């Protein structure tokens, strides 16, 4: 019987598939760290109170990238260059989701609308990340190599998601409600497509590495496409709902170091 846990276990047990998995994860986290660092530096004066929280978000993402690279080193592996079709962050940017890297490379202050777009993008992508890390914690939380690493990352992702909810609700109260809802829906629908495309590309690569049969590869691809259909038919709404989190001011302090991994 094919299960998500068995699938992940197979990927983690093989050096080449583990190498690809960690390389993709580390690359995405490093991109997120750079983006948040630039946004923190360019926050408009009206939202300067957000700058330390955005910087904390970026520091967390950088830390996650170091953790994934450290997991590779513990197995004597080097990162690999990730295939373009598996680059979740860049594919989202190509669809016009979030703030363009060209804008972030300029030394020009962002606008309040830019901050709304950034937070809406983060709210959607952090929902995906928090769910994926929670799943890995359920499966491998007791693993001596992975357990502490994924637990630390999962806690950070929960904080990031809480922060996005709280700040978007604050901005909605300040008059940005319609912009927020439009941005959230646009981002959720685009993210769902990118998640499907990246999932298919990653599973195709993993299948070649692990020698999956054509039938097994087709079954996994069908599952990824079925999730996409579910999200298009209404599942996307869970990515755009806003509620005040129990964990308030989740990014109000310094980033938690991870010296045992970095």
C-alpha positions as a Markdown table, in Angstrom:
| # | Residue | x | y | z |
|---|---|---|---|---|
| 1 | Unk | 0.0 | 0.0 | 0.0 |
| 2 | Unk | 1.5 | 3.3 | -1.1 |
| 3 | Unk | 1.5 | 6.0 | 1.7 |
| 4 | Unk | 3.0 | 9.4 | 2.0 |
| 5 | Unk | 5.2 | 8.2 | 4.9 |
| 6 | Unk | 6.6 | 5.3 | 2.9 |
| 7 | Unk | 7.2 | 7.6 | -0.1 |
| 8 | Unk | 9.1 | 10.1 | 2.0 |
| 9 | Unk | 11.1 | 7.3 | 3.7 |
| 10 | Unk | 12.1 | 6.0 | 0.4 |
| 11 | Unk | 13.3 | 9.4 | -0.7 |
| 12 | Unk | 15.2 | 10.0 | 2.5 |
| 13 | Unk | 16.9 | 6.6 | 2.5 |
| 14 | Unk | 18.6 | 7.1 | -0.9 |
| 15 | Unk | 21.6 | 9.4 | -1.0 |
| 16 | Unk | 20.8 | 10.9 | -4.4 |
| 17 | Unk | 17.1 | 11.5 | -3.8 |
| 18 | Unk | 17.9 | 12.9 | -0.3 |
| 19 | Unk | 20.5 | 15.1 | -1.9 |
| 20 | Unk | 18.0 | 16.5 | -4.4 |
| 21 | Unk | 15.3 | 16.9 | -1.7 |
| 22 | Unk | 17.6 | 18.9 | 0.6 |
| 23 | Unk | 19.1 | 20.9 | -2.3 |
| 24 | Unk | 15.7 | 22.1 | -3.5 |
| 25 | Unk | 14.6 | 23.0 | 0.1 |
| 26 | Unk | 17.9 | 24.8 | 0.9 |
| 27 | Unk | 17.7 | 26.8 | -2.4 |
| 28 | Unk | 14.1 | 27.9 | -1.7 |
| 29 | Unk | 14.9 | 28.9 | 1.9 |
| 30 | Unk | 18.0 | 30.9 | 0.7 |
| 31 | Unk | 15.8 | 32.8 | -1.8 |
| 32 | Unk | 13.3 | 33.6 | 0.9 |
| 33 | Unk | 16.0 | 34.8 | 3.1 |
| 34 | Unk | 17.3 | 37.2 | 0.5 |
| 35 | Unk | 13.8 | 38.5 | -0.4 |
| 36 | Unk | 12.9 | 39.2 | 3.2 |
| 37 | Unk | 16.2 | 40.9 | 3.8 |
| 38 | Unk | 15.7 | 43.2 | 0.9 |
| 39 | Unk | 12.1 | 44.0 | 1.8 |
| 40 | Unk | 13.2 | 44.8 | 5.4 |
| 41 | Unk | 15.7 | 47.3 | 4.0 |
| 42 | Unk | 13.1 | 48.9 | 1.7 |
| 43 | Unk | 10.1 | 49.1 | 4.0 |
| 44 | Unk | 8.3 | 52.5 | 3.6 |
| 45 | Unk | 8.4 | 54.9 | 6.5 |
| 46 | Unk | 4.8 | 54.4 | 7.3 |
| 47 | Unk | 5.5 | 50.7 | 8.0 |
| 48 | Unk | 8.9 | 50.9 | 9.6 |
| 49 | Unk | 7.7 | 49.0 | 12.7 |
| 50 | Unk | 7.5 | 46.0 | 10.4 |
| 51 | Unk | 11.1 | 46.0 | 9.4 |
| 52 | Unk | 12.5 | 44.0 | 12.3 |
| 53 | Unk | 9.8 | 41.4 | 11.9 |
| 54 | Unk | 10.5 | 41.1 | 8.2 |
| 55 | Unk | 14.3 | 40.9 | 8.9 |
| 56 | Unk | 13.6 | 38.1 | 11.5 |
| 57 | Unk | 11.6 | 36.3 | 8.9 |
| 58 | Unk | 14.5 | 36.5 | 6.5 |
| 59 | Unk | 17.0 | 35.3 | 9.2 |
| 60 | Unk | 14.8 | 32.3 | 9.9 |
| 61 | Unk | 14.7 | 31.4 | 6.2 |
| 62 | Unk | 18.5 | 31.7 | 6.0 |
| 63 | Unk | 18.8 | 29.5 | 9.0 |
| 64 | Unk | 16.5 | 26.9 | 7.4 |
| 65 | Unk | 18.8 | 26.8 | 4.3 |
| 66 | Unk | 21.8 | 26.2 | 6.5 |
| 67 | Unk | 20.0 | 23.4 | 8.3 |
| 68 | Unk | 19.2 | 21.6 | 5.1 |
| 69 | Unk | 22.8 | 22.0 | 3.9 |
| 70 | Unk | 24.0 | 20.7 | 7.3 |
| 71 | Unk | 21.8 | 17.6 | 6.9 |
| 72 | Unk | 23.6 | 17.0 | 3.6 |
| 73 | Unk | 27.0 | 17.4 | 5.2 |
| 74 | Unk | 26.1 | 14.9 | 7.9 |
| 75 | Unk | 25.7 | 12.3 | 5.2 |
| 76 | Unk | 28.8 | 13.4 | 3.4 |
| 77 | Unk | 26.8 | 14.9 | 0.5 |
| 78 | Unk | 27.2 | 18.1 | -1.5 |
| 79 | Unk | 24.2 | 20.2 | -2.7 |
| 80 | Unk | 23.3 | 19.9 | -6.4 |
| 81 | Unk | 22.1 | 22.6 | -8.8 |
| 82 | Unk | 18.4 | 22.3 | -8.8 |
| 83 | Unk | 16.5 | 21.9 | -12.1 |
| 84 | Unk | 14.7 | 25.1 | -13.2 |
| 85 | Unk | 11.3 | 23.3 | -13.3 |
| 86 | Unk | 11.6 | 22.5 | -9.5 |
| 87 | Unk | 12.4 | 26.1 | -8.5 |
| 88 | Unk | 9.2 | 27.0 | -6.7 |
| 89 | Unk | 10.2 | 30.5 | -5.7 |
| 90 | Unk | 11.4 | 31.6 | -9.2 |
| 91 | Unk | 8.3 | 30.0 | -10.8 |
| 92 | Unk | 6.0 | 32.0 | -8.6 |
| 93 | Unk | 7.9 | 35.2 | -9.5 |
| 94 | Unk | 7.6 | 34.3 | -13.2 |
| 95 | Unk | 3.8 | 34.3 | -12.7 |
| 96 | Unk | 3.9 | 37.8 | -11.2 |
| 97 | Unk | 3.3 | 36.6 | -7.6 |
| 98 | Unk | 5.0 | 38.5 | -4.8 |
| 99 | Unk | 7.5 | 41.3 | -5.4 |
| 100 | Unk | 9.7 | 41.1 | -8.5 |
| 101 | Unk | 13.4 | 40.6 | -7.8 |
| 102 | Unk | 14.1 | 43.6 | -10.1 |
| 103 | Unk | 12.2 | 45.8 | -7.8 |
| 104 | Unk | 13.9 | 44.4 | -4.7 |
| 105 | Unk | 17.4 | 45.0 | -6.3 |
| 106 | Unk | 16.7 | 48.7 | -6.5 |
| 107 | Unk | 17.4 | 51.0 | -3.6 |
| 108 | Unk | 13.9 | 52.6 | -3.8 |
| 109 | Unk | 11.5 | 52.5 | -0.9 |
| 110 | Unk | 8.5 | 50.1 | -1.3 |
| 111 | Unk | 5.0 | 51.3 | -1.0 |
| 112 | Unk | 2.3 | 50.3 | 1.4 |
| 113 | Unk | 0.7 | 48.3 | -1.4 |
| 114 | Unk | 4.0 | 46.5 | -2.0 |
| 115 | Unk | 3.9 | 45.5 | 1.7 |
| 116 | Unk | 0.4 | 44.2 | 1.3 |
| 117 | Unk | 1.4 | 42.2 | -1.7 |
| 118 | Unk | 4.4 | 40.8 | 0.1 |
| 119 | Unk | 2.3 | 39.7 | 3.2 |
| 120 | Unk | -0.4 | 38.2 | 1.0 |
| 121 | Unk | 2.2 | 36.2 | -0.9 |
| 122 | Unk | 3.8 | 35.1 | 2.4 |
| 123 | Unk | 0.5 | 34.1 | 4.0 |
| 124 | Unk | -0.2 | 31.7 | 1.1 |
| 125 | Unk | 3.3 | 30.2 | 0.8 |
| 126 | Unk | 3.7 | 29.9 | 4.5 |
| 127 | Unk | 0.5 | 28.0 | 4.8 |
| 128 | Unk | 1.9 | 25.5 | 2.3 |
| 129 | Unk | 5.3 | 25.4 | 4.1 |
| 130 | Unk | 3.7 | 25.0 | 7.6 |
| 131 | Unk | 1.5 | 22.1 | 6.4 |
| 132 | Unk | 4.4 | 20.3 | 4.7 |
| 133 | Unk | 6.6 | 20.6 | 7.8 |
| 134 | Unk | 3.9 | 19.5 | 10.1 |
| 135 | Unk | 3.4 | 16.4 | 7.9 |
| 136 | Unk | 7.2 | 15.7 | 8.1 |
| 137 | Unk | 7.1 | 16.1 | 11.9 |
| 138 | Unk | 4.3 | 13.6 | 12.1 |
| 139 | Unk | 6.3 | 11.1 | 10.1 |
| 140 | Unk | 9.8 | 11.7 | 11.3 |
| 141 | Unk | 9.7 | 13.7 | 14.5 |
| 142 | Unk | 11.4 | 10.9 | 16.4 |
| 143 | Unk | 14.1 | 10.4 | 13.7 |
| 144 | Unk | 17.6 | 10.9 | 15.3 |
| 145 | Unk | 18.9 | 12.8 | 12.3 |
| 146 | Unk | 15.9 | 14.7 | 11.0 |
| 147 | Unk | 13.6 | 15.1 | 14.0 |
| 148 | Unk | 15.2 | 18.1 | 15.7 |
| 149 | Unk | 15.9 | 19.9 | 12.4 |
| 150 | Unk | 12.4 | 19.6 | 11.0 |
| 151 | Unk | 10.9 | 20.4 | 14.4 |
| 152 | Unk | 12.8 | 23.6 | 14.6 |
| 153 | Unk | 11.8 | 24.6 | 11.0 |
| 154 | Unk | 8.2 | 23.6 | 11.6 |
| 155 | Unk | 8.0 | 25.9 | 14.7 |
| 156 | Unk | 9.4 | 28.8 | 12.7 |
| 157 | Unk | 6.9 | 28.2 | 9.8 |
| 158 | Unk | 4.1 | 28.3 | 12.3 |
| 159 | Unk | 5.4 | 31.7 | 13.6 |
| 160 | Unk | 5.7 | 33.0 | 10.1 |
| 161 | Unk | 2.1 | 32.1 | 9.3 |
| 162 | Unk | 0.8 | 33.6 | 12.5 |
| 163 | Unk | 2.7 | 36.9 | 11.8 |
| 164 | Unk | 1.2 | 37.1 | 8.3 |
| 165 | Unk | -2.4 | 36.6 | 9.7 |
| 166 | Unk | -1.8 | 39.3 | 12.3 |
| 167 | Unk | -0.2 | 41.9 | 10.1 |
| 168 | Unk | -2.7 | 41.4 | 7.2 |
| 169 | Unk | -5.6 | 41.8 | 9.6 |
| 170 | Unk | -4.0 | 45.0 | 10.9 |
| 171 | Unk | -3.6 | 46.4 | 7.4 |
| 172 | Unk | -7.2 | 45.4 | 6.5 |
| 173 | Unk | -8.4 | 47.5 | 9.5 |
| 174 | Unk | -6.3 | 50.3 | 8.1 |
| 175 | Unk | -8.2 | 50.3 | 4.8 |
| 176 | Unk | -6.4 | 47.7 | 2.7 |
| 177 | Unk | -9.1 | 45.0 | 2.9 |
| 178 | Unk | -10.1 | 44.8 | -0.7 |
| 179 | Unk | -6.5 | 44.8 | -2.0 |
| 180 | Unk | -5.6 | 42.1 | 0.5 |
| 181 | Unk | -8.5 | 39.8 | -0.6 |
| 182 | Unk | -7.7 | 40.3 | -4.3 |
| 183 | Unk | -4.0 | 39.6 | -3.7 |
| 184 | Unk | -4.7 | 36.6 | -1.6 |
| 185 | Unk | -7.0 | 35.0 | -4.1 |
| 186 | Unk | -4.6 | 35.7 | -7.0 |
| 187 | Unk | -1.7 | 34.3 | -5.1 |
| 188 | Unk | -3.5 | 31.2 | -3.9 |
| 189 | Unk | -4.7 | 30.2 | -7.4 |
| 190 | Unk | -1.2 | 30.8 | -8.9 |
| 191 | Unk | 0.6 | 29.1 | -6.1 |
| 192 | Unk | -1.7 | 26.0 | -6.5 |
| 193 | Unk | -0.6 | 25.7 | -10.2 |
| 194 | Unk | 3.0 | 26.2 | -9.4 |
| 195 | Unk | 2.8 | 23.7 | -6.5 |
| 196 | Unk | 1.3 | 21.1 | -8.9 |
| 197 | Unk | 4.0 | 21.8 | -11.6 |
| 198 | Unk | 6.9 | 21.6 | -9.2 |
| 199 | Unk | 5.4 | 18.5 | -7.5 |
| 200 | Unk | 5.2 | 16.7 | -10.9 |
| 201 | Unk | 8.7 | 17.8 | -11.8 |
| 202 | Unk | 10.2 | 16.7 | -8.5 |
| 203 | Unk | 8.4 | 13.4 | -8.5 |
| 204 | Unk | 9.5 | 12.7 | -12.1 |
| 205 | Unk | 13.1 | 13.3 | -11.0 |
| 206 | Unk | 12.7 | 11.2 | -7.9 |
| 207 | Unk | 11.2 | 8.4 | -9.9 |
| 208 | Unk | 14.2 | 8.3 | -12.3 |
| 209 | Unk | 16.6 | 8.2 | -9.3 |
| 210 | Unk | 14.7 | 5.5 | -7.4 |
| 211 | Unk | 13.7 | 3.4 | -10.4 |
| 212 | Unk | 9.9 | 3.6 | -9.9 |
| 213 | Unk | 7.8 | 1.7 | -12.3 |
| 214 | Unk | 5.7 | 3.5 | -14.9 |
| 215 | Unk | 2.5 | 2.5 | -13.0 |
| 216 | Unk | 3.8 | 3.9 | -9.7 |
| 217 | Unk | 5.0 | 7.1 | -11.2 |
| 218 | Unk | 1.6 | 7.6 | -12.9 |
| 219 | Unk | -0.2 | 6.9 | -9.6 |
| 220 | Unk | 1.8 | 9.6 | -7.8 |
| 221 | Unk | 1.3 | 12.1 | -10.7 |
| 222 | Unk | -2.4 | 11.4 | -10.5 |
| 223 | Unk | -2.4 | 12.2 | -6.8 |
| 224 | Unk | -0.6 | 15.5 | -7.4 |
| 225 | Unk | -3.1 | 16.5 | -10.1 |
| 226 | Unk | -6.1 | 15.4 | -7.9 |
| 227 | Unk | -4.9 | 17.7 | -5.1 |
| 228 | Unk | -4.7 | 20.6 | -7.7 |
| 229 | Unk | -8.2 | 19.9 | -8.8 |
| 230 | Unk | -9.4 | 19.9 | -5.2 |
| 231 | Unk | -7.7 | 23.2 | -4.6 |
| 232 | Unk | -9.1 | 24.8 | -7.8 |
| 233 | Unk | -12.6 | 23.7 | -6.9 |
| 234 | Unk | -12.5 | 25.5 | -3.5 |
| 235 | Unk | -9.6 | 24.1 | -1.4 |
| 236 | Unk | -7.8 | 27.4 | -2.2 |
| 237 | Unk | -10.1 | 29.2 | 0.3 |
| 238 | Unk | -8.2 | 27.8 | 3.2 |
| 239 | Unk | -5.1 | 29.6 | 1.9 |
| 240 | Unk | -6.8 | 33.0 | 2.0 |
| 241 | Unk | -8.9 | 33.0 | 5.2 |
| 242 | Unk | -7.6 | 35.4 | 7.9 |
| 243 | Unk | -8.0 | 34.9 | 11.6 |
| 244 | Unk | -6.2 | 36.4 | 14.6 |
| 245 | Unk | -3.7 | 33.9 | 15.7 |
| 246 | Unk | -3.3 | 32.6 | 19.2 |
| 247 | Unk | 0.4 | 33.3 | 18.9 |
| 248 | Unk | 0.6 | 37.1 | 18.8 |
| 249 | Unk | 3.7 | 39.1 | 17.8 |
| 250 | Unk | 5.2 | 35.8 | 16.7 |
| 251 | Unk | 8.2 | 37.5 | 15.1 |
| 252 | Unk | 8.7 | 40.2 | 17.7 |
| 253 | Unk | 12.1 | 38.9 | 18.9 |
| 254 | Unk | 15.4 | 37.8 | 17.5 |
| 255 | Unk | 15.8 | 34.7 | 15.3 |
| 256 | Unk | 16.4 | 31.5 | 17.2 |
| 257 | Unk | 20.0 | 30.3 | 16.4 |
| 258 | Unk | 20.6 | 26.7 | 15.4 |
| 259 | Unk | 24.4 | 26.2 | 16.1 |
| 260 | Unk | 24.0 | 22.4 | 16.1 |
| 261 | Unk | 23.0 | 22.5 | 12.5 |
| 262 | Unk | 24.6 | 25.6 | 10.9 |
